[in-house]
Amino acid sequence: MTDGALQYVLAAGACMSLIGLGLSGVLVSRAQTQRERRALRLASIVAPHLRVARIELAAFASPTRNRNQSVLGIALSLFGFNPDHAALYPTRWWVVLVATFLLAWGLETASSQFMGALSLATWPVAWVMLSRSFFKWVENRRKSKLLTQFPDALQMIVRSIRVGIPVMEAIRAVSREIPNPTGDEFGRLVDRVAIGGTLEDAIIEMARRSDLAEYRFFATAVALQTQTGGTLSETLENLADVIRKRAALKARGHAMTAEARTSSMILGALPFVTGVMLFVLNPKYIMLLFTTPTGHTMFATAIVFLIVGMLTIRAIIRRCLP
């Protein structure tokens, strides 16, 4: 057999091999598809007849939002006010909006000579930011108190359950003995159950109202114990221990970032201290920032850069905290 004939034979054999591999791949893919269809058909037939215990973790489910929200509700949400937490704020929402409006107006008046007509555009932004900052500060302060008092509340419930006191009586004791805001939250829970609600639903509402992961874990533990059974006291004791460790870790993070936070405060105060010293030593020199257009531009630019720098440092420190 010549070399040319041998090459033709090898080429034909290679083509046949490729065709065979392609056909085998098609057949395997078709068989896999048929097997999957068979499995899906079998599952659809058998699934309705299976008895499976369904466990719902509703505490971590996102609450449904009302799409038919009024214009007033949308505007208040823009300012950071949460209507669901209206009873938790120390004062009425309109008092906060009026106070921040006056404060923003004062800032706009003070900055008008530096920024000119541009200060009018910054006035509504300042109003919204001041309002959101106040409502956020109130909520964060309340969350911090709830988190600090929560381990003690859990330990009280655990001790009560271990001596034979029912869960609802233990929760009622927490509402009486633990200071606010934790006592108030558990009091709302007791009132919700007293008017006909279930304990599971009341705890889920409390978890969503507090907006804390630890309260959601508590609601989940109670829901699992209600649906599947188990030792609730041991679960709550472990949860209290975890919360204390998380609080200790957070305190350690604040201690480790104390130097950076102090440095940021010094850097933020240094321009103002330097300005006061220059005003005392050479008033004419520093007054150029307040009496000339170029000085107005330089002063406004410096303020903007200072705010951006402080916010950047704050964001970096917060990302480093646990």
DABEL-V239528 format. One record per helix or strand. SS is the DSSP state (alpha for helix, beta for strand). FROM is the first residue (numbers start at 1). LEN is the number of residues. If there is no record, write none. Layout:
ss={SS	SS}
from={FROM	FROM}
len={LEN	LEN}
This chain:
ss={alpha	alpha	alpha	alpha	alpha	alpha	alpha	alpha	alpha	alpha	alpha	alpha	alpha	alpha}
from={3	58	71	83	93	118	167	182	199	213	232	258	283	293}
len={47	3	8	6	23	45	11	13	12	16	25	24	9	28}
